[in-house]
Amino acid sequence: MNPVTAFTIIMLIWTISDFVAKKTKSVISSLLVAAIIFIVGFKSNIFPEDLLTSSSLLTLGQTVIGLIIVHIGTMISIDELKKQWKTVLTGVAAILGIATFLFAIGSFFLDQNFVIAAIGAISGTTIAVIIIQEAALASGLVLVAVFAVLISAFQGLIGYPLTSLILRKEANRLKGEYRAGTLKVEKPVEHKEKEPKTILPKAFQTTAGTLFVVGAVVVLSTYIDNITNGILNTFVIALLFGILLRALGVLKPHVLSGIDAYGLMMIGILLIIFGPLATSSVDDLLALIGPLCIAFAIGVPGSVAFSAIVGKILGYSIPMSIAIGLTPLYGFPGTMILSQEAAKSVGENKEEIAAIEASILPKMIIAGFSTVTILSVVVTSILAEFIH
């Protein structure tokens, strides 16, 4: 296909996907809409099989994935993680619950490769799926790669309504405490970032300079991966470098935000996960419906059970603990949207709404980053080594 035509078609697909996501407040994710369009397009032969490769966006995504992971690392504040250590531990329990239930129970119904793919995809988002895909495709397991895509596409449909119901219950509990005067009102979360600062010279704060610095970090991460024979995964090292360099003031928070090429880079990254859809048959996709249902039916209860137990031990209510445990199903900005909606739906005046939101929102934001951003990448990188 003509490269410009392929590029234009993909931009249209993404425009439609983003429009639907915004209209439904992300209950229907852009990833799900795009997946449906690509599946229908490829299987009906409306889209040629080389649509993604012809656009050159697939190559772009594969090139810049490391840069995006460093960027994700710079989104994480070590101080905030320390402050919300109970939330982090509850999130850790959620990931362990997903893995434990799927290995202990899911193995009776699913092949080991599908179990690993399910753990990675349910506990994380795009990056975790890409890690699974790389391992699966390297072993010629196209169906396993597609399976991870489908989980990632549909998990928001489960996570959003469940979390919405549970957070409303928590909000009602907090409203009772607020009216009784027993709710400790935390300082509201500031959504506006302070002016980002970096110790880098001005020359390295331009688009090209920033991309050079972040690219150098990825090159170093790849080198460490190579000299350790893959024991230290490139993606994990890049993520840790992002966190560390932000803490040291070398890279500013959200380092790639505002970079001219950032939006296009993100689309390139997201397109990677749709690659296997072009070569899979309709029968293959239908055969994955059963495993998909099994993965959610086992993995989600595992997350709920472990997070509820650990959260309760740490002093959180059961609803708050479960809500934290469900954040791997959608991550940010869903964590923020659902927290705000719960507070507004229950609070009856500005003061109540602010108090409820200030109690829920910090936990949900940190939960999303600690589970989806950090833990899922580390856990998936380890488990992906066992796909064969």
N, C-alpha and C positions, 0 to 999 in steps of 0.2 A: 504494500500500500504506500501511496505517496506520503512522505513524512509530515508535511504540513497538514494534509487531510487527517491523518491519524492523530496528530497533536490537537487539532481543532475538535475532533469527535470526543477525545478524552476530556478536554476542557468543558465541553457541553455536559458530559456525564457528571463531572464534578460540580458543575453549577447546579444541576438538578438535585444532586445528592445533598449539597449544602443547604439548598432552599427547603427541602423536605425536613432536614434535621432542625433548622431554625423554626419552622412552622410548628413542629411537634415538640419543641423545647428539648430536642435530643432524645426523646423517648424512642423515636425511630432514628437510629444513627445514620450518618452519611455513609459509613462503611457498609451497612446493611443495604441501603438503597443502591450504592455503587455495585455491590456484589450481585444483586438481583439483575441489574441492567446488564452487567457483563455476562452473567450466566445465560440470560435470555438471548443476548446478542450473539454470543459465541455458538450456542446450541441451535439457533435458528439460522445460522450462517449470515446474519445481517452484518456481523463484524467478521473480518478475515482473521485467521489465526495469528497473523503477524501484526495485529493492531498495536499491541503494547511495544513490541520491539521496534517497529517502524517509527514510532513517535520519538524515539531516543530518550524518553523519560525513564524507561526501565534502567537504561545504562546510567543515567544521572542518579537515580535512586540508589543503585548498587555502589556508586562512587562516593556518595555523601552520607551514607548511613552512619558511618563512624562519627562524622561531624555533628549529626543530629543527636547522637548519644552523648557526646561531650556537652552539647547544649542542654540536654535533659539533666545532666549532672549539675549544671550551674543553676538549675531551677530549685535545687534543694539547699536549705539552710541547716547547717549542723546545729546551730543554736535552737532552732525550732524543733528539731528532732529530739534534742536533749530535754526541752521543755515538755514535750508531749511523749515522753518515753513509755508511758502506759499504753498510749495509742499505738505506738510502734510495736510493742510486744503483742498487743492484741492482733495487730495486722500480721505479724509473724505467725501467730497461732492459726490465723485464717488460711495462710498459704500451706502450712503444715497439715491442716485439716483436709484441704483439697487433695494434697499429695497422698496422705495416709488413706483416706477413703477410697480414692481411685486405685491405689496399689492393692489395698486389702480386699476391696469388694469388686471394683471395676475389672480387675484381672480375671475374674470368673466369666466375664462377658466379652471383654475386649482383648485384642492382641496387645502385647507390651508396647509396641510402637504407637498404637492409638492411645494407650493409657498415658504415655509420656507426652504425646501431642496435646491431649486433653488437659493435663496438668499445666503445661506451659501456656496454652491459649486461655484457659479459664482464669489463671492467676495473673495474667498480664495482657497487654494490648499488642500493638503493631510490632514492637521490637521483639517481644517474646515469640510471636508468630513467625517472624523472619528467621530467628535462630532455629526454630523447629523446622521450618521449610528448608533451610540450607542443609541441615543434617539429613532430612528425609530425601531430598532430591539427590544428594550425593550418593545415597544408597539406592537410588532408583525407585523410591517409594512415593510416587506421585499422589496416590490416594491419601496418604498420611499428611502430605502437605496441604491438600485441598481440605481435609478434615479440620485442620487448624484454622484455615480461613473461615469456614462455616461457623465454627464455635465463636470466633472473634466477631463475626457479623451479627450473630443472634444473641450474644450474651447480654447486651443492653436491654433487650426486650424482657428478659427475666429480672435483671438487676434493678432497673428503674422502678417498676411497680412495687416490687417487694420492699425495696428500701423506702419508697415513699410512704407505704403503710406503716412501716416500723418507726420511721422518724416522726410521723404524726403522733404515734403512741408515746414516744419519748418527749415530744414537745408538750403533750398534754400533762405528762408527769412533771415536767419542768414548770409549766404554768401553775400547777398546784403548789409547788415549792416556792415559786416567786410570790404568790398571793399570801402564802403563810409566812413569808419573810425569811425562809431558810435557804433560798437559792443564793449561792455565792456568785455574784455577777462578775464574769471575767471581762477583761478589757476587750472591746470589739476588735475584730480582725480588720486591719487596714487593707483594702483591696488595691490601693494605689501604691505602686512601687516608688521608693525614694529614688532620687537621681542616681542611676547606676554609676559606680566608680571603678576604676581599674588603675593599676600602677604602670600599665603599658604606656609607652610613648604615643603621642597623638598619631604618628604615622601608622601605627598598628591598630588604630581604632576606626579606620575606614572600612568599607566593605571588603576590599581586597586584603587589607592588613589583618582584619579579624579572621577571614577565611584562611589566611596563611597560618596564623597562630594556632587556630583550632585544627587545621590540617596537620600541622607539625605534631600536635598532641596525639592524633590518630596514628600517624606514622610511628611514633614512639610506642604506642600501645600495641601496634602490629608487631614491632620488633620484639617486645617483651613476650608476646604470644609465641613468636617463632623460636626464641631462645629457650623457652620453657616447654617446647613441643606441645603447645596448646593447653597445658595445665592451667595457665592463666589466660583466659579467653580475652580476645581483643575488645569485645564489647564491654565486658566487665571492667577491664582496666581503663577504657575510655570513660566509662561512667564514673569510676572512682577518681580519675584525674579531674573530671569536670567538677565534682564535689569539692575536692581538695583545692583546686586552683581558684574556685570562687571564694572559699574560706580564707585563702591567703591574699585575696585581692588582686590576683593576676588576671583572672577573667571576671567580668562583671556578671551579675545575675541575669539569667535569660540571655546569654551572650549573643545568640543569633537573631534575637528579636530586633526588628528594625533594619536588618540587613536586606538589601534589595532583592536578593535571590532566595530568601528564606521560604516564602510561600511556595515557589516552584520546587524547591528542594523537598518540602514536606509531601507534595503531591507525588514526586518521584519515589519517595520512600513508601508511601501507601500503595503505589501501583505494583510494587514488588510482590505483595501478597496475592495479587490477582493473577499472576503469571500462570500458575498451574491450572486455572480454570479453563484456559484456552485449549488444553490438550486432553482434558477429562471428558468422558462421555456422559450422556444423560443417565445411563444405567449406573455408572459409577456414583453419580451424585445421589441417585435414589437409594443406592445401597448404603449411603452414609447417614440416612435419616435415623435408622435405629441406633447406631453408635452415638450419634449426636444427642439423642434423647437420653441414652444411658449415661453419657458423660455429665450432662447437666443434673440428672436425677441423683447421681452419686456425689459429684464434686461439690455442688452448692450446699447440700446438707452437711458435708464435711467441714466446709468453711464456717457455716452457721454454728455447728456444734462446738468446734474448737475455740472460736472467737467468743462465744457465749460463756464458756467455762473460764477461760483465761481472763476475759474482761471482768467477769463477776469477781474473781479472786483479787483483781487489782482495784476493785472498788467502783467499777462502772455498772450501770443498770444493764439488765439483759437486753432491752431494745437497743441501747446505745452500742453495746458490744456487738450485737448482730449486724447493725448498720455498718460498723467499721469492717466487719468480716465480709460484707457484700461489696465493698468498694473495688475489689479487683475486677468486678464485672463491668465497670464503666470508667472509673478513674475521674480525673479532672477534665472538663468543668462540671461533670455530673454531680460530683461531691458538693460543689458550691450551690448549684441550682436546686438540688433536692433539699439542702439545709435551709436555704432561704424560703423555699416554698412551704416547708413544714412549719417554720416560724410564723409566716404570714397567715397560714390557714388556721392556726390555733390561737395565736395572740390576738387580743381584742383591742389593744391600743399600741402606740409606738413604743412605749416603755417595755411592755410585755414582749413584743416582737423582738426588740433589741436584746433583751435579756436571754430569751430562748435561743436566738441566733448566735449570740456570743458564747453560749455554752456548747452548742452543737457544731458550729462551723469549723473552729480550729481543729477539732478532733477529726472531722471528715476530710478536711484538706490534707492534713498530715497523713491520715490513713491512706488516702489515694496515692500520695507520692511515695510513702514508704513501701506499700505493697506492690503497686503497679510499676513504679519507676525503678526501685532498687531491688527488692526481693525477687520479683518475677524474673528479672534479667539474670541475676546470680543463679537462682534455682534452675531456670530453663537452660542456661549455659552448661550446667553440670549434667542435667538429665539428658540433654541432646546428644551427649557423647555415647549414650547407650542405645541410640536408634540405629538399627542395622537390618 
